[in-house]
Amino acid sequence: MTRQEFIKMCSLLGISIPFQSVLAACKSNNINSETTFEGKVLIIGAGAAGLTAGYLLNQKGIEFQILEASSVYGGRMKINTEFVDFPIPLGAEWLHVERGIFDEIINNSSVQNTIETTPYDPDNDYALFEGQQVSLGDLGFDIDQKFINASWYDFFAQYIVPSIQDKIIFNQLVDTINYSDENILVTTENEEFTADKVIITTPVKLLQNGLISFTPQLPENKLNAINNVTVWDGFKAFIEFSEKFYPAAVGFNIIPESAGQKLYYDASYGQNSDRHILGLFTVGTGTLPYRNLSDSELIDYMLEELDGIFNNQASSNYIKHISQNWNNEPFAKGAYVSDQEDWRRIRTLGESVDNKLFFAGTVYTTGEDWSSVHTAARSAIRTINEIT
Ligand SMILES: Cc1cc2nc3c(=O)[nH]c(=O)nc-3n(C[C@H](O)[C@H](O)[C@H](O)COP(=O)(O)OP(=O)(O)OC[C@H]3O[C@@H](n4cnc5c(N)ncnc54)[C@H](O)[C@@H]3O)c2cc1C
């Protein structure tokens, strides 16, 4: 069963809320407050999963460190704060689940979450480009809720990172993990670390590329799952225009559906701003026309495409643009695992090894849902429950 089939199954059961929410309704986690674990945990990666895992360990008073390959935290929640007067999400942009996820992650009823989001109206805000014209229609997938003058990154920066900042060690690219002894040995280019448990949150594409070598080798079923999941390529761009001439979101049919997704959308939607920013989100084969172009070729291509769709209104209103090619990010090398992947492979990805190696992250889940920030956070909650 693929994720899409799982979604259909949930709808057949009579649950008719947006599909990401259906999945969330099918499964949500709570953190156990009790712990019997005494020992040290090493977390590899400071994205949504690694930060959530560290935050929860900190709440429980368990010793831990986070080793992060880059010089910043956030991973695929990366933002740009210089382009315009609200944060531009270069990776994760929408909230695909109920707002209760914020409290689920914060796990402290005395903390009031002030991050705001706004829903879309699928009947009026969604359009489809088909037959050379834009008309109101089903995008084929839900984008659910947009953050208002904030982002997933800001949520983590505000509520999760402050209590654990001093436990994140930056510029530590983990390249070997030896779990043959009781004490696990983790090495980076210039340092060694030991721990009783290790939580791996690196994007699965990097494991496919053999970035980390394991001793002993990971079990056969785990290696098969790692090597056989389809990781979609990922590309985003943002263009500022002097006028708004486009609807809230325009979807494009990618054929076959399993090959990817493409969307032009109003990135200023719901923001307290009078700037007009159009976003391009594309994954899988949808990225092909864009991701190998130079910057000037890219903007020429996009303006020509948009002029064709919106009656020549793009070139005449163009101000500036930025883009993000996720295939070129050294510690991601792609966007995320295809929505239509086989859920059994995903479940295998999420399983722990020898009660020593634990996998948390957007795709290391139980197989019900994957490839979003909330799935990364929930997999971290599940992992911390399992360890402690
Ligand atoms: C273009 C795009 C659009 C998206 N849109 C949405 C959206 O709208 N809504 C949504 O919910 N999700 C969206 N996502 C998915 C979401 O961004 C991810 O699912 C989530 O951020 C992944 O979190 P993570 O912790 O699993 O992994 P990551 O964020 O990738 O974090 C892993 C961390 O590990 C570090 N690392 C990697 N290798 C090593 C190593 N060897 N040693 C040490 N550190 C290492 C990396 O630098 C990184 O910081 C989008 C993603 C992309 C790319």
The ligand as a Gaussian input file, in Angstrom:
#p B3LYP/6-31G(d) Opt

LIG

0 1
 C       11.393000      21.895000      -1.145000
 C       10.807000      21.327000       0.097000
 C        9.539000      21.691000       0.492000
 C        8.976000      21.156000       1.642000
 N        7.740000      21.572000       2.048000
 C        7.249000      21.145000       3.231000
 C        6.072000      21.706000       3.761000
 O        5.477000      22.600000       3.164000
 N        5.616000      21.245000       4.948000
 C        6.265000      20.272000       5.652000
 O        5.803000      19.889000       6.747000
 N        7.411000      19.731000       5.179000
 C        7.911000      20.150000       3.999000
 N        9.093000      19.666000       3.531000
 C        9.714000      18.533000       4.233000
 C       10.435000      18.987000       5.510000
 O       11.262000      20.084000       5.243000
 C       11.262000      17.842000       6.036000
 O       10.447000      16.691000       6.094000
 C       11.818000      18.074000       7.436000
 O       12.281000      19.403000       7.594000
 C       12.945000      17.087000       7.648000
 O       13.413000      17.130000       8.966000
 P       14.508000      16.073000       9.418000
 O       14.932000      16.432000      10.774000
 O       13.982000      14.694000       9.189000
 O       15.711000      16.205000       8.374000
 P       16.600000      17.467000       7.998000
 O       15.846000      18.718000       8.134000
 O       17.202000      17.175000       6.682000
 O       17.717000      17.472000       9.128000
 C       18.812000      16.606000       9.085000
 C       20.034000      17.350000       9.620000
 O       21.131000      16.439000       9.633000
 C       22.300000      17.120000       9.213000
 N       23.200000      16.082000       8.704000
 C       23.109000      15.371000       7.561000
 N       24.085000      14.469000       7.479000
 C       24.822000      14.588000       8.601000
 C       25.984000      13.927000       9.102000
 N       26.568000      12.922000       8.439000
 N       26.502000      14.337000      10.291000
 C       25.904000      15.336000      11.001000
 N       24.805000      15.991000      10.569000
 C       24.268000      15.621000       9.390000
 C       21.795000      18.083000       8.148000
 O       22.692000      19.159000       7.952000
 C       20.460000      18.529000       8.752000
 O       20.594000      19.676000       9.568000
 C        9.696000      20.218000       2.405000
 C       11.003000      19.881000       2.029000
 C       11.554000      20.426000       0.892000
 C       12.971000      20.072000       0.541000

